[in-house]
Amino acid sequence: MLKYQFDLMCHLIRPEQVISITIVDNDDTPDQSKLFFSKFDIRQFINLRSYAIISSDQSIFLQLDLLCQFNHFQALTLPNISQTYWCLFGSHVETIIPRLRKLITNQHPITKPLNNLRYLTITHCYCHNLEYLFRQMMMLRSLNITVSLDMFTDWSKKIPVMNHLRRLTLGIQYGRLTMSRMNQFLSKMPRLLHFELRIDDPMDVIGDEQWTRWSQHSNADIEDANDIISGHQWKYLVPHLQTFDFRFCLLNRSDEKILDSFRSTFWLEQKQWFVAYDDYQSPPCLFTVPRFAPKNIIYSSDYNTPWCTSSNLGLDQFVDVLTLPKFRPTEQSAAMQSIHEETEKNEKKPPRLLLNVEDYHQRAKEKLNKMFYDFYSTGSDDQLTLIDNQIAFRRIKLRPKVLIDVSSHSTVDSISCKTQLFNSTTISFPCIIAPTSVHRLANSEHGELATVRAAVACSTNTGASISMESIANEHRRYIKEKYPQSYSQLWFQIYVTKNRNFSKKLIERAERCGYKALVLTVDTCEIGNRECDIRNNFSFPDGIRAENVINENNILAKTYRQLQIDPSLSWKDLDWIRSITSLPLILKGIMHPDDARKAVRYGVQGIIVSNHGGRQLDTCQSTIEALPDIMAVIRECNYQMDIYIDGGIRRGTDILKALALGARAVLIGRPILWGLTVDGEQGVTNVLAILKNEFRVAMMLCGCQNVEDIRKNNLLVMNDNIRSKL
Ligand SMILES: Cc1cc2nc3c(=O)[nH]c(=O)nc-3n(C[C@H](O)[C@H](O)[C@H](O)COP(=O)(O)O)c2cc1C
């Protein structure tokens, strides 16, 4: 999981809704538990029922004593806890362990009877502890235990009858198991239905000296050793079981005859339990199929498929991973290899179809140098707002209206989604290109010129890598030559710099060039903490500059961090801006309803609900969730102003949802940069066309004949964050 996905996951978690936590710190996810608990306190998970810590970092176990606060707590998994921490935890045995229904641990846990315990896994135990363990938990239904045996303890005799046990998984890690002990052991579990036995300590089935000595000493029958691998013997022990699986490791190789005792009617027909013998494995083993069929085979020339009691049961069907040997390239195989490579080249997968914005994003990511990709794609701090902008749209569900004639929308060109802006301009699609800086990082040849050619409406920004005059000229030329009917218009986005005179000149230049509105960005009194750019030591490559500010001491020459934005900018400065220009004023970066109210008081023509695409204040609310409060204020003031929104818009349905909540149009930032990177002007055109088509389909499926219907049709089913504000 990537860090940002992890952060997102944490962001979405509502602790009081969580009933089960599994913390895994392995090589792929080191320190994830620490990271997780830097964001949460375990006490927040008040409804926790089950907690698993699979971590070798012991300090995390310290919080176990807090579990006693949870009323519903009942399952604990601690496979790696050290004895020290187990003892520390042991002081809470009184309160926690007796409540448990399920426990998985590597420690011997028991000091008191655990009458609630139903499921127990103990990763290791000595046979002389078994009696005590069983007596402490007579109500067990399921036991999974790995045991070391010795010849001198009569362990099987002493254990109590376990009347409730239905499932037993027994691993013998060390020591010899005899059939008489097994018989005794199983007779203590009269209602057992499922039994799995693993003998990992290789058995010498022919008989070895040490075993002879041991068995004489303990008066056990020497034949027991061989009986364990005899189907004839097992037949008498397990007839009442529903499932019986085993895997026995053997010391010596044997031949196929070893399977004969498992070929009786009892095994093959009555139970349909099949057994195989694999002498290729080390150590060789006898096992039931499919439970223990090999999943992973490393093939070599002496490899034999395991023998099985039923030839109908092809064991290869259970193999997941087959590793073939590497051959030395002889001349022939070298030739084969080159043919193979050639074929592979020819058969290379066709490039992924670019069907949506995310496809463009992925293709752009492949194309862009990492430093530039990070500059475009990332946000500030933990990037939570960046992520939430997109996710918040998905939290809103649509409730379509049907049986409405929407035949006029059957093609992209016929779709009726014309939108009138504050300055009486009508744009053909309510989607405007947001101001994003330095387009020549995406397309070094044309940069913003390519973008502007594709634009329905476009904001050029202070940090553009082409001068505002060139952009405006290109826009004019292009419209005149190619789209004389187009109403496409340009806005100029400005950051007010400490040198106010310089800002004044920029505004005057914009007005002279024919820009139709001034977008004043108000969320950037300081540049957000964009850690990726800091790590990458982001700077513009040679030959690319922020052309609009180049006259002013080269301030944007190498990085936007040198932009001298004036942090003293305040509401009263709007009067100063008004004194410079008659252009309509749009405030970009309004998130608070109080600020929307002030914007009304200052008589601005529009606001853009924006958090700068998650590049400024992290953990800032998502824009679509901020929109309803702002709309409420504007309605309340009964003031004519255009409300726009940007941030996280990636689908036509996102546009529809923004409009349904009252936005006049949306602005999109990164999708345009992805289109530009992938295919210049054509890429931007395609991205806009994709969004327009998605918007068309969404309108039709929601039964909207025009943009007004989107607002009127009561289409949204809101999540709690938004519903409360409607
Ligand atoms: C690479 C990049 C540069 C940006 N530069 C500016 C800028 O110079 N001025 C500004 O007001 N907003 C800037 N923004 C913010 C966008 O105008 C817009 O608010 C944001 O990208 C919208 O979110 P989206 O990318 O999820 O669509 C920039 C965004 C990006 C991604």
The ligand as an SDF file (V2000), in Angstrom:
LIG
                    3D

 31 33  0  0  0  0  0  0  0  0999 V2000
    0.4650   21.8750  -11.0470 C   0  0  0  0  0  0  0  0  0  0  0  0
   -0.5490   22.8400  -10.5330 C   0  0  0  0  0  0  0  0  0  0  0  0
   -0.2920   24.1750  -10.5380 C   0  0  0  0  0  0  0  0  0  0  0  0
   -1.2350   25.0690  -10.0780 C   0  0  0  0  0  0  0  0  0  0  0  0
   -0.9810   26.3920  -10.1380 N   0  0  0  0  0  0  0  0  0  0  0  0
   -1.9200   27.2680   -9.7030 C   0  0  0  0  0  0  0  0  0  0  0  0
   -1.6930   28.6430   -9.7930 C   0  0  0  0  0  0  0  0  0  0  0  0
   -0.6340   29.0840  -10.2400 O   0  0  0  0  0  0  0  0  0  0  0  0
   -2.6490   29.4680   -9.3620 N   0  0  0  0  0  0  0  0  0  0  0  0
   -3.8400   29.0250   -8.8460 C   0  0  0  0  0  0  0  0  0  0  0  0
   -4.6890   29.7940   -8.4710 O   0  0  0  0  0  0  0  0  0  0  0  0
   -4.0790   27.6830   -8.7650 N   0  0  0  0  0  0  0  0  0  0  0  0
   -3.1470   26.8180   -9.1820 C   0  0  0  0  0  0  0  0  0  0  0  0
   -3.3970   25.4900   -9.0950 N   0  0  0  0  0  0  0  0  0  0  0  0
   -4.6790   25.0190   -8.5560 C   0  0  0  0  0  0  0  0  0  0  0  0
   -5.6920   24.8290   -9.6720 C   0  0  0  0  0  0  0  0  0  0  0  0
   -6.0830   26.0690  -10.1910 O   0  0  0  0  0  0  0  0  0  0  0  0
   -6.9440   24.1170   -9.2130 C   0  0  0  0  0  0  0  0  0  0  0  0
   -7.4340   24.7920   -8.0970 O   0  0  0  0  0  0  0  0  0  0  0  0
   -6.7340   22.6590   -8.8890 C   0  0  0  0  0  0  0  0  0  0  0  0
   -5.7860   22.1080   -9.7360 O   0  0  0  0  0  0  0  0  0  0  0  0
   -8.0440   21.9390   -9.0310 C   0  0  0  0  0  0  0  0  0  0  0  0
   -7.9160   20.6220   -8.6420 O   0  0  0  0  0  0  0  0  0  0  0  0
   -7.7390   19.3990   -9.6530 P   0  0  0  0  0  0  0  0  0  0  0  0
   -6.3180   19.4230  -10.1090 O   0  0  0  0  0  0  0  0  0  0  0  0
   -8.0220   18.2250   -8.7790 O   0  0  0  0  0  0  0  0  0  0  0  0
   -8.7200   19.5470  -10.7790 O   0  0  0  0  0  0  0  0  0  0  0  0
   -2.4500   24.6070   -9.5630 C   0  0  0  0  0  0  0  0  0  0  0  0
   -2.7150   23.2470   -9.5540 C   0  0  0  0  0  0  0  0  0  0  0  0
   -1.7750   22.3650  -10.0380 C   0  0  0  0  0  0  0  0  0  0  0  0
   -2.0860   20.9050  -10.0310 C   0  0  0  0  0  0  0  0  0  0  0  0
  1  2  1  0
  2  3  1  0
  2 30  2  0
  3  4  2  0
  4  5  1  0
  4 28  1  0
  5  6  2  0
  6  7  1  0
  6 13  1  0
  7  8  2  0
  7  9  1  0
  9 10  1  0
 10 11  2  0
 10 12  1  0
 12 13  2  0
 13 14  1  0
 14 15  1  0
 14 28  1  0
 15 16  1  0
 16 17  1  0
 16 18  1  0
 18 19  1  0
 18 20  1  0
 20 21  1  0
 20 22  1  0
 22 23  1  0
 23 24  1  0
 24 25  2  0
 24 26  1  0
 24 27  1  0
 28 29  2  0
 29 30  1  0
 30 31  1  0
M  END
$$$$
